Amino acid sequence: MTFDPASLRYNDAGLIPAIAQDNTSGEVLMMAWMNRDAVERTLRTREVTYWSRSRSELWIKGKTSGNVQELVEFRLDCDRDCLLVAVRQTGPACHTGRRSCFYTTVENGAEVVEDGA
Amino acid sequence: MTFDPASLRYNDAGLIPAIAQDNTSGEVLMMAWMNRDAVERTLRTREVTYWSRSRSELWIKGKTSGNVQELVEFRLDCDRDCLLVAVRQTGPACHTGRRSCFYTTVENGAEVVEDGA
């Protein structure tokens, strides 16, 4: 079946959550949002592209920082309302310089923060 | 620092996305939503609990199907607006009987669906 980006279920703001996972380690790197144009551009260019909710513009991941995500695999879930992209991540995915955005763990009721890069 | 479920950034509906990842394989199993009560209950009981948007009630994953998710690790991201839970998954995570909800891949413009269980 041909894939049509319009067939995904976007929220009221026209966005769908996209989880980025490291293609080799399986580490979950980040979650961000795509709109229809970002989905189409990600598949066409293989440069993972999100929608920046703060800047209200397409966000080609790593375009300014160099920390690009090359698309390796593009998946959607059973409800068609969430995406999972396997990526070849250059440098850190997180703006804090850490590999992943999920560097804070809750253990025994306390937050434990992993060291930065 | 003590973790306060109220310190997370929920959306206008009071929800935060939660990604469930298999603790051993690293496979991303599903994404669902939690509200503050679900976060609190997940941490207290170690039974991963979501908020069902269709039923508008707490959804103790696997309570009726038996396909429970035992919490192994609870993480939050740099923006405090997304959760990542490492789980010990009993049975399939997906309602279709598949291990993961992300069984559809987009390859060369076409949808490729993995076999069901």
gemmi code that builds the backbone of each chain (N, CA, C; Angstrom):
import gemmi

chains = {
    "A": [
        ("MET", (0.851, -1.189, 0.000), (0.000, 0.000, 0.000), (0.888, 1.241, 0.000)),
        ("THR", (0.566, 2.171, -0.875), (1.312, 3.420, -0.929), (1.106, 4.196, 0.364)),
        ("PHE", (2.179, 4.766, 0.881), (2.058, 5.557, 2.107), (1.729, 6.995, 1.768)),
        ("ASP", (0.681, 7.508, 2.397), (0.281, 8.896, 2.209), (0.407, 9.617, 3.554)),
        ("PRO", (1.314, 10.610, 3.634), (1.480, 11.332, 4.906), (0.157, 11.884, 5.449)),
        ("ALA", (-0.811, 12.158, 4.591), (-2.101, 12.678, 5.039), (-2.924, 11.624, 5.770)),
        ("SER", (-2.531, 10.357, 5.638), (-3.298, 9.279, 6.266), (-2.965, 9.096, 7.745)),
        ("LEU", (-1.952, 9.805, 8.226), (-1.627, 9.728, 9.661), (-2.659, 10.524, 10.454)),
        ("ARG", (-2.750, 10.196, 11.731), (-3.694, 10.922, 12.585), (-2.942, 11.997, 13.368)),
        ("TYR", (-3.108, 13.224, 12.920), (-2.462, 14.364, 13.572), (-3.386, 14.911, 14.653)),
        ("ASN", (-2.818, 15.602, 15.615), (-3.664, 16.207, 16.658), (-4.304, 17.503, 16.144)),
        ("ASP", (-4.997, 18.196, 17.032), (-5.730, 19.396, 16.614), (-4.803, 20.478, 16.063)),
        ("ALA", (-3.521, 20.406, 16.458), (-2.548, 21.374, 15.960), (-1.870, 20.882, 14.682)),
        ("GLY", (-2.316, 19.720, 14.176), (-1.733, 19.185, 12.951), (-0.411, 18.479, 13.174)),
        ("LEU", (-0.177, 18.017, 14.409), (1.120, 17.424, 14.746), (0.976, 15.976, 15.204)),
        ("ILE", (2.070, 15.226, 15.023), (2.131, 13.829, 15.458), (3.464, 13.634, 16.189)),
        ("PRO", (3.457, 12.935, 17.337), (4.717, 12.714, 18.046), (5.619, 11.753, 17.286)),
        ("ALA", (6.911, 12.046, 17.289), (7.898, 11.195, 16.615), (9.021, 10.888, 17.598)),
        ("ILE", (9.244, 9.601, 17.825), (10.280, 9.125, 18.737), (11.512, 8.805, 17.909)),
        ("ALA", (12.657, 9.345, 18.299), (13.901, 9.038, 17.587), (14.718, 8.050, 18.408)),
        ("GLN", (15.102, 6.960, 17.753), (15.844, 5.892, 18.420), (17.165, 5.677, 17.686)),
        ("ASP", (18.229, 5.521, 18.435), (19.539, 5.254, 17.833), (19.501, 3.904, 17.119)),
        ("ASN", (19.897, 3.922, 15.873), (19.780, 2.730, 15.037), (20.632, 1.560, 15.508)),
        ("THR", (21.763, 1.840, 16.117), (22.634, 0.729, 16.523), (22.435, 0.348, 17.990)),
        ("SER", (22.401, 1.331, 18.885), (22.312, 1.002, 20.314), (20.880, 0.746, 20.775)),
        ("GLY", (19.899, 1.242, 20.033), (18.511, 1.113, 20.466), (18.115, 2.147, 21.503)),
        ("GLU", (19.046, 3.016, 21.868), (18.745, 4.063, 22.857), (17.695, 5.029, 22.307)),
        ("VAL", (16.711, 5.360, 23.136), (15.742, 6.378, 22.741), (16.393, 7.739, 22.975)),
        ("LEU", (16.500, 8.528, 21.922), (17.255, 9.771, 21.974), (16.403, 10.977, 22.344)),
        ("MET", (15.204, 11.056, 21.781), (14.359, 12.232, 21.978), (12.966, 11.958, 21.447)),
        ("MET", (12.052, 12.824, 21.803), (10.726, 12.826, 21.194), (10.443, 14.259, 20.781)),
        ("ALA", (9.978, 14.415, 19.553), (9.594, 15.742, 19.087), (8.371, 15.564, 18.184)),
        ("TRP", (7.954, 16.637, 17.543), (6.704, 16.597, 16.787), (6.950, 16.834, 15.307)),
        ("MET", (6.172, 16.188, 14.489), (6.204, 16.427, 13.041), (4.816, 16.877, 12.583)),
        ("ASN", (4.800, 17.704, 11.564), (3.550, 17.942, 10.852), (3.652, 17.209, 9.505)),
        ("ARG", (2.646, 17.381, 8.697), (2.618, 16.636, 7.435), (3.819, 16.958, 6.555)),
        ("ASP", (4.202, 18.238, 6.512), (5.357, 18.627, 5.701), (6.648, 18.001, 6.241)),
        ("ALA", (6.767, 17.925, 7.561), (7.974, 17.347, 8.168), (8.058, 15.850, 7.858)),
        ("VAL", (6.924, 15.179, 7.887), (6.890, 13.749, 7.543), (7.337, 13.553, 6.093)),
        ("GLU", (6.773, 14.346, 5.226), (7.071, 14.236, 3.791), (8.554, 14.542, 3.536)),
        ("ARG", (9.056, 15.599, 4.183), (10.452, 16.001, 3.964), (11.427, 14.971, 4.533)),
        ("THR", (11.085, 14.412, 5.710), (11.937, 13.388, 6.331), (12.086, 12.192, 5.398)),
        ("LEU", (10.989, 11.750, 4.822), (11.027, 10.580, 3.944), (11.735, 10.880, 2.625)),
        ("ARG", (11.568, 12.083, 2.132), (12.138, 12.445, 0.829), (13.638, 12.676, 0.915)),
        ("THR", (14.069, 13.385, 1.978), (15.479, 13.792, 2.064), (16.317, 12.864, 2.943)),
        ("ARG", (15.646, 12.053, 3.785), (16.304, 11.197, 4.792), (16.983, 12.023, 5.878)),
        ("GLU", (16.762, 13.338, 5.903), (17.190, 14.195, 7.017), (15.978, 14.314, 7.935)),
        ("VAL", (16.089, 13.800, 9.173), (14.913, 13.836, 10.048), (14.557, 15.290, 10.359)),
        ("THR", (13.313, 15.619, 10.095), (12.820, 16.990, 10.174), (11.581, 17.025, 11.064)),
        ("TYR", (11.596, 17.915, 12.024), (10.463, 18.064, 12.941), (9.780, 19.403, 12.691)),
        ("TRP", (8.704, 19.624, 13.470), (8.077, 20.935, 13.507), (8.425, 21.559, 14.852)),
        ("SER", (9.051, 22.703, 14.834), (9.376, 23.381, 16.083), (8.145, 24.133, 16.568)),
        ("ARG", (7.622, 23.691, 17.720), (6.434, 24.350, 18.280), (6.779, 25.726, 18.838)),
        ("SER", (8.028, 25.903, 19.295), (8.394, 27.203, 19.859), (8.667, 28.231, 18.755)),
        ("ARG", (9.242, 27.766, 17.644), (9.573, 28.704, 16.567), (8.538, 28.705, 15.441)),
        ("SER", (7.603, 27.752, 15.515), (6.575, 27.624, 14.471), (7.179, 27.554, 13.073)),
        ("GLU", (8.137, 26.631, 12.941), (8.743, 26.435, 11.625), (9.317, 25.030, 11.528)),
        ("LEU", (9.570, 24.594, 10.301), (10.197, 23.299, 10.108), (11.575, 23.334, 10.746)),
        ("TRP", (11.933, 22.230, 11.390), (13.171, 22.143, 12.155), (13.953, 20.948, 11.599)),
        ("ILE", (14.888, 21.249, 10.715), (15.749, 20.199, 10.180), (16.786, 19.913, 11.254)),
        ("LYS", (16.610, 18.805, 11.928), (17.435, 18.482, 13.099), (18.919, 18.544, 12.749)),
        ("GLY", (19.665, 19.373, 13.487), (21.106, 19.462, 13.301), (21.537, 20.431, 12.214)),
        ("LYS", (20.578, 21.128, 11.604), (20.917, 22.032, 10.494), (21.891, 23.119, 10.957)),
        ("THR", (21.695, 23.649, 12.152), (22.622, 24.675, 12.645), (23.728, 24.067, 13.513)),
        ("SER", (23.392, 23.060, 14.322), (24.373, 22.473, 15.247), (25.276, 21.438, 14.590)),
        ("GLY", (24.827, 20.883, 13.472), (25.581, 19.804, 12.840), (25.220, 18.429, 13.378)),
        ("ASN", (24.402, 18.398, 14.427), (24.024, 17.125, 15.041), (22.811, 16.519, 14.325)),
        ("VAL", (23.043, 16.166, 13.076), (21.954, 15.693, 12.225), (21.533, 14.266, 12.562)),
        ("GLN", (20.328, 13.945, 12.138), (19.791, 12.591, 12.251), (19.497, 12.097, 10.844)),
        ("GLU", (20.227, 11.076, 10.436), (19.978, 10.473, 9.128), (18.946, 9.364, 9.316)),
        ("LEU", (17.889, 9.423, 8.557), (16.823, 8.422, 8.689), (17.291, 7.050, 8.212)),
        ("VAL", (17.102, 6.052, 9.051), (17.420, 4.677, 8.683), (16.133, 3.888, 8.476)),
        ("GLU", (15.165, 4.102, 9.350), (13.899, 3.364, 9.253), (12.778, 4.243, 9.786)),
        ("PHE", (11.631, 4.171, 9.128), (10.477, 5.012, 9.482), (9.308, 4.091, 9.785)),
        ("ARG", (8.797, 4.174, 11.006), (7.681, 3.309, 11.421), (6.513, 4.134, 11.940)),
        ("LEU", (5.319, 3.557, 11.825), (4.147, 4.167, 12.444), (3.461, 3.115, 13.300)),
        ("ASP", (2.667, 3.568, 14.246), (2.066, 2.601, 15.165), (0.671, 2.182, 14.706)),
        ("CYS", (0.076, 1.250, 15.426), (-1.201, 0.637, 15.066), (-2.329, 1.651, 14.935)),
        ("ASP", (-2.254, 2.719, 15.707), (-3.289, 3.760, 15.657), (-2.961, 4.869, 14.658)),
        ("ARG", (-1.820, 4.784, 14.036), (-1.343, 5.799, 13.079), (-1.237, 7.185, 13.706)),
        ("ASP", (-1.035, 7.217, 15.029), (-0.921, 8.521, 15.689), (0.397, 8.701, 16.434)),
        ("CYS", (1.387, 7.869, 16.080), (2.730, 8.042, 16.644), (3.743, 7.453, 15.667)),
        ("LEU", (4.901, 8.101, 15.564), (5.957, 7.650, 14.662), (7.193, 7.225, 15.449)),
        ("LEU", (7.932, 6.303, 14.872), (9.204, 5.859, 15.454), (10.234, 5.881, 14.340)),
        ("VAL", (11.250, 6.732, 14.490), (12.280, 6.790, 13.464), (13.595, 6.276, 14.027)),
        ("ALA", (14.165, 5.292, 13.339), (15.509, 4.829, 13.676), (16.471, 5.729, 12.931)),
        ("VAL", (17.472, 6.251, 13.648), (18.345, 7.261, 13.052), (19.809, 6.951, 13.271)),
        ("ARG", (20.617, 7.493, 12.364), (22.062, 7.532, 12.548), (22.349, 8.933, 13.083)),
        ("GLN", (22.594, 9.023, 14.386), (22.734, 10.320, 15.053), (24.176, 10.792, 15.021)),
        ("THR", (24.399, 11.978, 14.490), (25.717, 12.601, 14.578), (25.758, 13.452, 15.832)),
        ("GLY", (26.740, 13.228, 16.694), (26.859, 14.021, 17.921), (25.705, 13.775, 18.857)),
        ("PRO", (25.518, 14.667, 19.827), (24.426, 14.493, 20.789), (23.082, 14.857, 20.176)),
        ("ALA", (22.026, 14.205, 20.654), (20.678, 14.569, 20.216), (20.127, 15.702, 21.065)),
        ("CYS", (20.565, 15.788, 22.308), (19.985, 16.759, 23.250), (20.732, 18.082, 23.209)),
        ("HIS", (19.975, 19.168, 23.398), (20.572, 20.503, 23.372), (21.510, 20.735, 24.565)),
        ("THR", (21.451, 19.837, 25.587), (22.349, 19.970, 26.743), (23.717, 19.356, 26.458)),
        ("GLY", (23.852, 18.754, 25.277), (25.114, 18.121, 24.923), (25.158, 16.648, 25.272)),
        ("ARG", (24.079, 16.150, 25.850), (24.010, 14.727, 26.166), (23.520, 13.952, 24.947)),
        ("ARG", (23.883, 12.697, 24.926), (23.478, 11.849, 23.811), (21.951, 11.808, 23.679)),
        ("SER", (21.266, 11.584, 24.795), (19.806, 11.458, 24.812), (19.199, 12.538, 25.696)),
        ("CYS", (17.963, 12.904, 25.391), (17.237, 13.868, 26.234), (16.743, 13.229, 27.536)),
        ("PHE", (16.736, 11.903, 27.593), (16.147, 11.221, 28.759), (17.236, 10.880, 29.782)),
        ("TYR", (17.912, 11.899, 30.285), (19.053, 11.684, 31.188), (18.667, 11.783, 32.656)),
        ("THR", (17.398, 11.986, 32.926), (16.946, 12.069, 34.322), (16.111, 10.849, 34.677)),
        ("THR", (16.517, 10.166, 35.728), (15.814, 8.979, 36.197), (15.158, 9.301, 37.530)),
        ("VAL", (13.982, 8.701, 37.763), (13.351, 8.828, 39.074), (13.595, 7.523, 39.826)),
        ("GLU", (14.321, 7.634, 40.935), (14.655, 6.453, 41.738), (14.299, 6.705, 43.188)),
        ("ASN", (13.448, 5.842, 43.728), (13.031, 5.975, 45.132), (12.529, 7.385, 45.443)),
        ("GLY", (11.761, 7.927, 44.513), (11.135, 9.221, 44.742), (12.027, 10.426, 44.508)),
        ("ALA", (13.252, 10.180, 44.027), (14.165, 11.297, 43.806), (14.643, 11.330, 42.361)),
        ("GLU", (14.943, 12.534, 41.878), (15.478, 12.681, 40.524), (16.987, 12.488, 40.528)),
        ("VAL", (17.454, 11.638, 39.645), (18.890, 11.404, 39.511), (19.287, 11.823, 38.109)),
        ("VAL", (20.179, 12.798, 38.003), (20.564, 13.350, 36.707), (21.929, 12.819, 36.302)),
        ("GLU", (21.975, 12.245, 35.105), (23.257, 11.755, 34.600), (24.162, 12.919, 34.246)),
        ("ASP", (25.447, 12.695, 34.284), (26.404, 13.734, 33.958), (26.247, 14.181, 32.510)),
        ("GLY", (26.556, 15.420, 32.248), (26.511, 15.954, 30.886), (27.725, 15.518, 30.097)),
        ("ALA", (27.752, 15.930, 28.851), (28.869, 15.536, 27.985), (30.097, 16.354, 28.340)),
    ],
    "B": [
        ("MET", (17.152, 15.542, 44.403), (15.929, 16.347, 44.422), (14.716, 15.419, 44.421)),
        ("THR", (13.784, 15.705, 45.293), (12.564, 14.909, 45.343), (11.778, 15.097, 44.052)),
        ("PHE", (11.246, 14.001, 43.531), (10.461, 14.099, 42.304), (9.004, 14.361, 42.641)),
        ("ASP", (8.454, 15.405, 42.037), (7.050, 15.746, 42.229), (6.331, 15.582, 40.887)),
        ("PRO", (5.365, 14.644, 40.800), (4.647, 14.453, 39.525), (4.034, 15.751, 38.994)),
        ("ALA", (3.741, 16.700, 39.877), (3.161, 17.973, 39.433), (4.171, 18.839, 38.703)),
        ("SER", (5.461, 18.507, 38.818), (6.501, 19.324, 38.198), (6.691, 19.008, 36.716)),
        ("LEU", (6.012, 17.969, 36.227), (6.097, 17.646, 34.799), (5.264, 18.648, 34.009)),
        ("ARG", (5.572, 18.746, 32.722), (4.811, 19.674, 31.875), (3.763, 18.890, 31.095)),
        ("TYR", (2.540, 18.995, 31.551), (1.424, 18.313, 30.899), (0.832, 19.232, 29.826)),
        ("ASN", (0.159, 18.630, 28.853), (-0.476, 19.456, 27.819), (-1.803, 20.037, 28.337)),
        ("ASP", (-2.531, 20.715, 27.471), (-3.757, 21.387, 27.899), (-4.791, 20.420, 28.452)),
        ("ALA", (-4.689, 19.143, 28.049), (-5.615, 18.131, 28.553), (-5.084, 17.465, 29.827)),
        ("GLY", (-3.942, 17.962, 30.317), (-3.369, 17.387, 31.536), (-2.617, 16.091, 31.303)),
        ("LEU", (-2.159, 15.887, 30.074), (-1.506, 14.620, 29.721), (-0.069, 14.821, 29.263)),
        ("ILE", (0.727, 13.757, 29.427), (2.119, 13.757, 28.984), (2.371, 12.436, 28.257)),
        ("PRO", (3.068, 12.483, 27.113), (3.338, 11.229, 26.398), (4.339, 10.361, 27.160)),
        ("ALA", (4.100, 9.051, 27.129), (4.985, 8.100, 27.793), (5.334, 6.995, 26.803)),
        ("ILE", (6.623, 6.834, 26.572), (7.134, 5.819, 25.654), (7.514, 4.594, 26.480)),
        ("ALA", (7.008, 3.430, 26.086), (7.371, 2.198, 26.792), (8.386, 1.433, 25.966)),
        ("GLN", (9.494, 1.082, 26.618), (10.595, 0.386, 25.939), (10.874, -0.924, 26.670)),
        ("ASP", (11.069, -1.990, 25.912), (11.389, -3.279, 26.509), (12.737, -3.192, 27.216)),
        ("ASN", (12.739, -3.605, 28.457), (13.926, -3.451, 29.295), (15.127, -4.244, 28.803)),
        ("THR", (14.892, -5.370, 28.189), (16.031, -6.195, 27.782), (16.415, -5.988, 26.311)),
        ("SER", (15.410, -5.984, 25.423), (15.728, -5.884, 23.998), (15.930, -4.444, 23.533)),
        ("GLY", (15.385, -3.476, 24.283), (15.468, -2.086, 23.859), (14.406, -1.722, 22.831)),
        ("GLU", (13.572, -2.691, 22.457), (12.512, -2.432, 21.478), (11.516, -1.412, 22.036)),
        ("VAL", (11.133, -0.439, 21.212), (10.075, 0.489, 21.610), (8.744, -0.222, 21.381)),
        ("LEU", (7.971, -0.365, 22.437), (6.750, -1.171, 22.388), (5.516, -0.357, 22.033)),
        ("MET", (5.392, 0.823, 22.600), (4.181, 1.627, 22.406), (4.416, 3.040, 22.942)),
        ("MET", (3.488, 3.910, 22.607), (3.447, 5.228, 23.222), (2.012, 5.455, 23.647)),
        ("ALA", (1.833, 5.889, 24.882), (0.494, 6.231, 25.355), (0.635, 7.458, 26.259)),
        ("TRP", (-0.451, 7.843, 26.899), (-0.453, 9.092, 27.657), (-0.671, 8.827, 29.139)),
        ("MET", (-0.056, 9.619, 29.949), (-0.290, 9.575, 31.395), (-0.796, 10.933, 31.860)),
        ("ASN", (-1.627, 10.912, 32.904), (-1.912, 12.156, 33.610), (-1.163, 12.085, 34.950)),
        ("ARG", (-1.362, 13.066, 35.773), (-0.613, 13.125, 37.033), (-0.893, 11.900, 37.913)),
        ("ASP", (-2.144, 11.478, 37.963), (-2.492, 10.299, 38.764), (-1.814, 9.043, 38.219)),
        ("ALA", (-1.754, 8.923, 36.901), (-1.130, 7.747, 36.288), (0.371, 7.722, 36.592)),
        ("VAL", (1.011, 8.881, 36.551), (2.438, 8.972, 36.888), (2.655, 8.529, 38.334)),
        ("GLU", (1.831, 9.059, 39.205), (1.966, 8.754, 40.638), (1.735, 7.268, 40.886)),
        ("ARG", (0.691, 6.729, 40.248), (0.349, 5.319, 40.464), (1.415, 4.382, 39.884)),
        ("THR", (1.938, 4.746, 38.714), (3.000, 3.941, 38.090), (4.211, 3.828, 39.014)),
        ("LEU", (4.608, 4.951, 39.594), (5.789, 4.950, 40.460), (5.518, 4.218, 41.782)),
        ("ARG", (4.311, 4.334, 42.296), (3.984, 3.742, 43.590), (3.801, 2.244, 43.490)),
        ("THR", (3.108, 1.777, 42.425), (2.758, 0.357, 42.332), (3.711, -0.431, 41.445)),
        ("ARG", (4.510, 0.264, 40.608), (5.382, -0.358, 39.592), (4.568, -1.059, 38.500)),
        ("GLU", (3.250, -0.880, 38.489), (2.406, -1.338, 37.377), (2.234, -0.129, 36.461)),
        ("VAL", (2.730, -0.227, 35.220), (2.647, 0.949, 34.357), (1.178, 1.248, 34.051)),
        ("THR", (0.819, 2.492, 34.322), (-0.576, 2.934, 34.248), (-0.663, 4.173, 33.371)),
        ("TYR", (-1.563, 4.116, 32.403), (-1.754, 5.252, 31.488), (-3.122, 5.883, 31.734)),
        ("TRP", (-3.401, 6.933, 30.980), (-4.736, 7.520, 30.949), (-5.340, 7.151, 29.604)),
        ("SER", (-6.462, 6.475, 29.625), (-7.138, 6.128, 28.383), (-7.946, 7.324, 27.896)),
        ("ARG", (-7.524, 7.868, 26.746), (-8.235, 9.032, 26.208), (-9.593, 8.638, 25.650)),
        ("SER", (-9.729, 7.383, 25.184), (-11.021, 6.958, 24.628), (-12.019, 6.640, 25.736)),
        ("ARG", (-11.550, 6.081, 26.827), (-12.466, 5.709, 27.915), (-12.491, 6.750, 29.033)),
        ("SER", (-11.579, 7.727, 28.964), (-11.476, 8.754, 30.016), (-11.376, 8.139, 31.403)),
        ("GLU", (-10.429, 7.213, 31.539), (-10.203, 6.610, 32.859), (-8.767, 6.106, 32.943)),
        ("LEU", (-8.308, 5.863, 34.164), (-6.982, 5.292, 34.353), (-6.968, 3.918, 33.702)),
        ("TRP", (-5.852, 3.602, 33.066), (-5.719, 2.363, 32.298), (-4.489, 1.641, 32.841)),
        ("ILE", (-4.758, 0.681, 33.721), (-3.663, -0.132, 34.256), (-3.344, -1.159, 33.174)),
        ("LYS", (-2.238, -0.928, 32.483), (-1.899, -1.739, 31.308), (-1.895, -3.230, 31.660)),
        ("GLY", (-2.693, -4.008, 30.915), (-2.729, -5.449, 31.111), (-3.675, -5.919, 32.209)),
        ("LYS", (-4.402, -5.000, 32.821), (-5.283, -5.378, 33.933), (-6.333, -6.402, 33.481)),
        ("THR", (-6.879, -6.216, 32.286), (-7.869, -7.181, 31.790), (-7.217, -8.250, 30.904)),
        ("SER", (-6.226, -7.867, 30.102), (-5.612, -8.822, 29.166), (-4.530, -9.684, 29.822)),
        ("GLY", (-3.992, -9.219, 30.926), (-2.878, -9.933, 31.545), (-1.522, -9.506, 31.002)),
        ("ASN", (-1.535, -8.693, 29.956), (-0.280, -8.254, 29.334), (0.285, -7.024, 30.054)),
        ("VAL", (0.649, -7.245, 31.290), (1.079, -6.146, 32.147), (2.487, -5.664, 31.803)),
        ("GLN", (2.754, -4.450, 32.247), (4.086, -3.862, 32.122), (4.595, -3.556, 33.526)),
        ("GLU", (5.626, -4.245, 33.924), (6.240, -3.968, 35.219), (7.307, -2.892, 35.039)),
        ("LEU", (7.196, -1.852, 35.813), (8.155, -0.746, 35.677), (9.541, -1.164, 36.139)),
        ("VAL", (10.529, -0.921, 35.284), (11.922, -1.195, 35.645), (12.659, 0.131, 35.867)),
        ("GLU", (12.395, 1.096, 34.994), (13.079, 2.384, 35.095), (12.158, 3.471, 34.565)),
        ("PHE", (12.175, 4.612, 35.233), (11.297, 5.726, 34.886), (12.177, 6.935, 34.584)),
        ("ARG", (12.068, 7.456, 33.372), (12.883, 8.600, 32.958), (12.012, 9.752, 32.450)),
        ("LEU", (12.541, 10.959, 32.572), (11.880, 12.117, 31.963), (12.895, 12.845, 31.106)),
        ("ASP", (12.402, 13.629, 30.165), (13.340, 14.284, 29.245), (13.704, 15.695, 29.710)),
        ("CYS", (14.614, 16.306, 28.973), (15.178, 17.606, 29.349), (14.124, 18.695, 29.489)),
        ("ASP", (13.044, 18.581, 28.735), (11.973, 19.581, 28.780), (10.884, 19.207, 29.783)),
        ("ARG", (11.015, 18.045, 30.402), (10.032, 17.538, 31.364), (8.651, 17.375, 30.737)),
        ("ASP", (8.613, 17.188, 29.404), (7.305, 17.027, 28.761), (7.174, 15.698, 28.011)),
        ("CYS", (8.040, 14.737, 28.340), (7.923, 13.395, 27.779), (8.564, 12.403, 28.749)),
        ("LEU", (7.960, 11.223, 28.857), (8.452, 10.182, 29.757), (8.932, 8.976, 28.952)),
        ("LEU", (9.888, 8.263, 29.518), (10.382, 7.015, 28.934), (10.401, 5.977, 30.049)),
        ("VAL", (9.601, 4.935, 29.893), (9.578, 3.893, 30.919), (10.152, 2.603, 30.340)),
        ("ALA", (11.149, 2.063, 31.027), (11.675, 0.740, 30.674), (10.811, -0.260, 31.428)),
        ("VAL", (10.326, -1.263, 30.696), (9.353, -2.183, 31.298), (9.728, -3.643, 31.069)),
        ("ARG", (9.222, -4.470, 31.975), (9.248, -5.911, 31.777), (7.850, -6.248, 31.244)),
        ("GLN", (7.764, -6.508, 29.952), (6.471, -6.696, 29.289), (6.055, -8.160, 29.319)),
        ("THR", (4.872, -8.434, 29.859), (4.298, -9.770, 29.777), (3.443, -9.840, 28.522)),
        ("GLY", (3.690, -10.822, 27.651), (2.905, -10.962, 26.432), (3.117, -9.795, 25.493)),
        ("PRO", (2.192, -9.642, 24.527), (2.330, -8.541, 23.575), (1.912, -7.217, 24.198)),
        ("ALA", (2.516, -6.133, 23.721), (2.110, -4.803, 24.171), (0.945, -4.289, 23.334)),
        ("CYS", (0.875, -4.730, 22.068), (-0.117, -4.179, 21.139), (-1.426, -4.966, 21.182)),
        ("HIS", (-2.523, -4.251, 21.015), (-3.843, -4.896, 21.035), (-4.048, -5.830, 19.833)),
        ("THR", (-3.166, -5.735, 18.820), (-3.270, -6.630, 17.658), (-2.599, -7.977, 17.935)),
        ("GLY", (-1.983, -8.097, 19.108), (-1.300, -9.340, 19.452), (0.175, -9.321, 19.106)),
        ("ARG", (0.613, -8.209, 18.526), (2.032, -8.094, 18.197), (2.806, -7.576, 19.408)),
        ("ARG", (4.070, -7.893, 19.419), (4.919, -7.458, 20.525), (4.902, -5.935, 20.663)),
        ("SER", (5.081, -5.240, 19.563), (5.156, -3.780, 19.551), (4.053, -3.207, 18.664)),
        ("CYS", (3.627, -1.992, 18.985), (2.633, -1.293, 18.151), (3.242, -0.771, 16.850)),
        ("PHE", (4.580, -0.707, 16.786), (5.232, -0.095, 15.618), (5.606, -1.154, 14.583)),
        ("TYR", (4.609, -1.872, 14.093), (4.868, -2.992, 13.189), (4.739, -2.598, 11.709)),
        ("THR", (4.489, -1.334, 11.450), (4.376, -0.877, 10.055), (5.565, 0.009, 9.699)),
        ("THR", (6.252, -0.360, 8.650), (7.418, 0.390, 8.173), (7.068, 1.039, 6.837)),
        ("VAL", (7.608, 2.221, 6.615), (7.453, 2.856, 5.306), (8.763, 2.673, 4.541)),
        ("GLU", (8.680, 1.949, 3.435), (9.871, 1.669, 2.629), (9.598, 2.025, 1.172)),
        ("ASN", (10.427, 2.900, 0.640), (10.270, 3.322, -0.755), (8.838, 3.765, -1.061)),
        ("GLY", (8.267, 4.513, -0.117), (6.939, 5.093, -0.351), (5.775, 4.153, -0.123)),
        ("ALA", (6.059, 2.930, 0.353), (4.982, 1.966, 0.584), (4.971, 1.483, 2.036)),
        ("GLU", (3.788, 1.139, 2.510), (3.678, 0.604, 3.868), (3.923, -0.899, 3.850)),
        ("VAL", (4.802, -1.353, 4.732), (5.098, -2.769, 4.867), (4.699, -3.181, 6.277)),
        ("VAL", (3.748, -4.124, 6.357), (3.209, -4.532, 7.658), (3.804, -5.874, 8.061)),
        ("GLU", (4.383, -5.906, 9.257), (4.929, -7.170, 9.759), (3.797, -8.118, 10.121)),
        ("ASP", (4.084, -9.410, 10.068), (3.074, -10.401, 10.416), (2.639, -10.254, 11.867)),
        ("GLY", (1.393, -10.620, 12.122), (0.880, -10.587, 13.482), (1.346, -11.796, 14.271)),
        ("ALA", (0.952, -11.844, 15.522), (1.382, -12.952, 16.394), (0.580, -14.201, 16.039)),
    ],
}
model = gemmi.Model(1)
for chain_id, residues in chains.items():
    chain = gemmi.Chain(chain_id)
    for i, (resn, *xyz) in enumerate(residues, 1):
        res = gemmi.Residue()
        res.name, res.seqid = resn, gemmi.SeqId(i, " ")
        for name, pos in zip(("N", "CA", "C"), xyz):
            atom = gemmi.Atom()
            atom.name, atom.element = name, gemmi.Element(name[0])
            atom.pos, atom.b_iso = gemmi.Position(*pos), 0.0
            res.add_atom(atom)
        chain.add_residue(res)
    model.add_chain(chain)
structure = gemmi.Structure()
structure.add_model(model)
structure.setup_entities()
